[in-house]
Amino acid sequence: MAAGGTGGHVMPAIPVARELRDRGHRCVFIGTRRGAEAKLVPAAGFQIEWIESAGLQRRSLPQMLGALVKLPLAVMKVRALIAREKPGAMLSLGGYVAGPAVLAALSKGLPVVAVEPNAVPGLVTRRTASRVARACVSFEETKRWFPPGRAVVTGVPVRQEFFEIREKREGEFTVLVTGGSQGSRTLNRAARESWPLWKQAGMNPRMILQCGTAEADALRQEFAQSGLSGEVTAFLNDVPSAFAQADVIVSRAGASTVAELCAAGKPGILVPFPFAADDHQAKNAEAMVRADAARMTVDADWTGEAMVRQITQLNQMPGELLSMGSAARQLAHPEAAQLTAEILIEVAKNH
């Protein structure tokens, strides 16, 4: 399982690994000690093997050179891992961990199944699209990047806990703001700006802010003085629980986050990361808006004032919140993990 870097690259692999484990198979993850996988994979109870790898996109020249120096050693380490474990197939989630892992797999003749949650595949998947055994995609239009007959629309694998979240009808109005495993400066700044504005807007929401490690200490101290209830945390150890508590979720628009919103049936306000490769987050958010499952605001316009205004409006329209949540759930793919696992098993048996 080549899955590492951000939570978006790791989270879809875990439900697939669980499905495989339930069917009597063993999964070994490949990742780095600094990525989200370092916490998420051991917590899920799976073996992980470490490599040194770094991304090439949107990097300075020294950073790119450093990443290229690490690449041959990472490929050699994965080749040795393949020789030792003798796997039947590799699942690639893209990202910088997948680069050396997929190169090693292809060089050893090990079939690769690619999971591509975005409409436009990432760099690693685009470069290896003609050589993957199968591809599991979320959009019909993504099939065109792969040879005919190799791609199937499965949706993004999401943990079963999200599908078990029930519609919230009582309790304190709660806003969850999450910038993903690394946090978001834009979402953090807007949340901080909103704290003194809620009272004059006539609301006193409970707030859960997942902010990443960089700003956690400062934001905790400021939030403690805001008079609001809730919590500020660097990392959400139990994301489904936080989703279950929320009446509305403010987040980026990565494919995994959007899939989790749909699985949980939660209304969202999406603020796409403006520098995402091929602007894929904006495309994800636009698809949600077209389905009346979320609202969307561009990064430059997301301020504390905008946050208070939009959430105050939604609080006054409980029917719209319910409608958005219902529309989101209609877009969910509860069978995604099962289908992906079945494809992996088929490919491994053929191999």
N, C-alpha and C positions, 0 to 999 in steps of 0.2 A: 504494500500500500504506500505509494509515493505521494505523501500529503504533508505539506508543511508551510511555514511562514505565517500567514494570517489565519484567523479562525475560519474564514471563508474557504480556504484551501483544505482545512482539516475536518471541519464538522460534517461535510457530506460523506466522508469516508467511514466515520464511526458507525452510523447505522447499517452500512453495508457490511462492515466487519462483524457487527453483532449478528446480522442475519446469517452470515457464513458460519460463525461460531455455533449458532443454534442448529445448523445443519451438519455439524461435526467436522468442520474445517478449521484450520489454524491460519491466523493472519499475523504478519510481521510488518510493522510500520517502518518507514525510513524518514528521518527528519533531522533537524538541527536542534541544538540545546537552547538556542535563543528564540525560536519561533513558538507560536501558540501550541504546537504539538507537544512541546516539552511538559506542559501541564495537562492538556486535554487527553492525550493518548494514555499515559499511565493511569490517570483517573478513571478511564474507561476500562482498564484492566487488560490492555494489550501490550505485547512486547514491542519495543521500539529500538532501532539501531541508529546510531548517530553518524552523520557525515558533516563535513564543512562545505557549505555552499552559499552563494550569494547571487542576487539578481543582476541582470544586465540592463534592463530597461530603465530609462530616466535616471541614469547614474552619471557621475562625473567620470572623466577619463581615468584618474587614479583608482576609483572604485571599480570601474570596469576591468582594469588590468588586474586588480586584486582578485576579482571574481574569476577571471580566466585562469589565473595561476592555481586556484583551488580546484578547478574543474577536472583535470586529469586524475588527481588523487581521489576525488569523490567518485569518479567513474570506476576506478580500480577497486575502491572499497565496496561498491555495490556489486561489482562483478564477483568479488570474493564471497559476498553475502549470498548471491544467487547460487554459486557453486556449493556453498555449505548447506543452505536450506532447501535447495532443489524445489522451488515453487512451481506451480502449474501455470501461473499467470501473474501479471502485474497490473494493478489499478493505478492510473495516473490522474491526479487532480489538477495538474498544471502547476505553475509557479516555479520558483527557483530550486526547490527540492526535487521537482519532477525532472528538471533538465538532465542532470547526471544520471539519475535513476533510469530514465527512459533510454538514454544512450547506452547505458550498461546492458539493459534488458535486450535491446535490439541487437547489440553486438554479440550476445550470448544465444540469440535465437529464441528468447522468451517472449511469448505474445503479450501485447499491451492492450488493455482496455482503457480508453480515455473517457473521463467524465467531464463534460463541458457545460457548465450551468448557464453561461452567458450566450447572448445571441451571436456575438462575434468571438471566436476562440482566442485564447491567449497565445503568446509567442511560442511557447514550447509545443502546444497542441497544433498550431498552424504549421510549424516546421516539420512535425512528424505525422501529420494527418494521413498521408498516403501510405504509411507503414503500420498504423495501428490495426489490430485485429478487428476491433469493434469500437464504436463510440456511443456513449449514452448522453443524449442532449436534452435540452429543455424547450427548444423552439424548433418548429418545423423548418424554418429558414436556415438553421445552423447545419442541416444535413448537407448543404451544398459544398461545405468545406472538406468533406470526406468522399472517398470513392463510393460510387453507387452501391447501395445495399449494405454498407457497413455501419451506418448510423441509425439509431432508433430513438424515438422520443420517449424518455422515461420520466422526465422531471428531475428535480434536485432531491437526492436522498435526504430525509429529515428524520431526526430521532422520534420514536413513537410517542415520547412524552408530550411533544407539541400537539399531536393529534388528539390527545386525551384531555386537553384544556377545554373547559366548558365556558359557555357564555357567562360573563360577569354581570350580575343584576343588582348587587348590593355592596355595601362597604364604602369606605372612603375613596373619593375620586383620586385615582393614582395615575401619574404620568411617568412612564419609563423613557429615559433618554439614554440611548446606547450608541456609541461610536465604534462598536466592534471590539475585537480583542486588543487593539492598540489604542483605542480612544480616538476622538476627533476634536481638534482644536476649535473648529467652528461650532460644533454642538456644545462643547464645554463652555465656550465664551457666551453663547446665547443663553445657556442655562444660568450661568452666573449673573448675566444682565437681567434675567427675568425675576430673580428672587425678591428684589425690592418692589417689583411692579404688580405682584399678584394681589396684594391687599387693596390697592386703589382700583383694580379691575373687579373687585368683589368676589374673588376666589381664594381659597386656601387649600390648594391641592397637596396631596402627598407626592413626594418626588423621589424616584430612584434614578440616580445618575451613575452610569458606568463610564468612567473617564479615562482609563489607561493609567499607567504608572507615573508618567512624567509630571502630571499636575495633581495627582491624588491628594497629597498632603495639604497643599494650599487650598484646594477646593473643599476639602473636609472642614478645615478651620472656618472658612467663610460661610459654608452651609450651616454650621453649628450656630452661627450668629444671625441667621436669616429669619428664624422664627417658624420655618416650615418644618413639617414632619417628613420623615423619610430617611434616606441614606445616600452617601456618596461612596462608591467603591471603585477600586482600580480595575477589578476583574470580577465578572459574575461567575461564580462557581456553579450556580444552578439557574441557568437561563430560562428553562421552562417555568420554574417557580416565579421568576420575575415577570415573565409574560402573563402568567395566570393572574397576577395581582393588578396588572395594568388595565386601565380603561382606554388609553391611547398610547401609542408607542412612537417616539420620534427617533429616527435612525437614518443612517446612510442607506444606500440602495444596492448593496452587493447581492448577488444572486442567492446566497445562502440565507441572508437576513430576510429577503423578500419571501423566500420559500417557507421560512419559519413563521412569518406573519400570516401567510396563507394557511399553513397547517393549523395554527392556533386560532384562526378566525378573528384576528385582531385588527382594528382600524389603525392605520399608520399615517404619519406625516413624514414623507421621505425627502431627504436633502442629499441628492447625489454628490459624491465626491467628484469635483470638476476635473481632476487630472487622471481619472481612471482610464486605463488603456481603451482606446477606441470609443471613449465616452459610454462604456457599456452600462454604467450605473444609471445614467439618464434614460437609456432605453428601457432598463428594467422598471424604473419609476413610471415612465410614460405608459407602459403596459398595464401597470396597476391603476393608474388614473383612468385609462380608457375603460377599464372594467368597473369603475366607481368603487374601487377597493381601497383607495388611499388618496391623500392630497400630496402635492409635490411643490417644493420651493427650491429655487436655485441657491447655491451656496452663498453667493454674494448678498442675497437678500435676507438670509436667516439671522435674525437678531433676537435679543430678548423681547423686544416689543412685538416682533412678528410672532414669536412663540406664544406669548400671552394672548395676543389677539386671536390667533387661530384656535387655540385650545379653549379659550373662553367661548368662542362661537360654537364649537363642537359640544361643549358642556351644556349649552342651552338648547342643543338639538339632539337629545338622546336617540331619537329615531334614526338620525343619519349615522350615528356611531354604530348602532345595531346593523343598519343596512350595509355600511362599509365592511364590517366584520363578516357578515354573511357573504358578501361578494368576494371577499378575500378567500374564504374557505372554499368557494366554488372553483378557485384556481389551483387548489392543492392537488398533489399527486401522492396519495397515501401508499401507493404500490411501488414508488420509485426505488426504495432500498431493496425490496424483494426482486424486482425486475433486474436491477444492476447485479445483484448477487447471482441470479440465474444465468445471466450472460457470462459472468466471470467463470462460473462452474462449467458452462458449455465450452467456452474457449479453452479452459484448462484441460478438460477431458479430450478435446480434439488434439491438443498439443501432446 
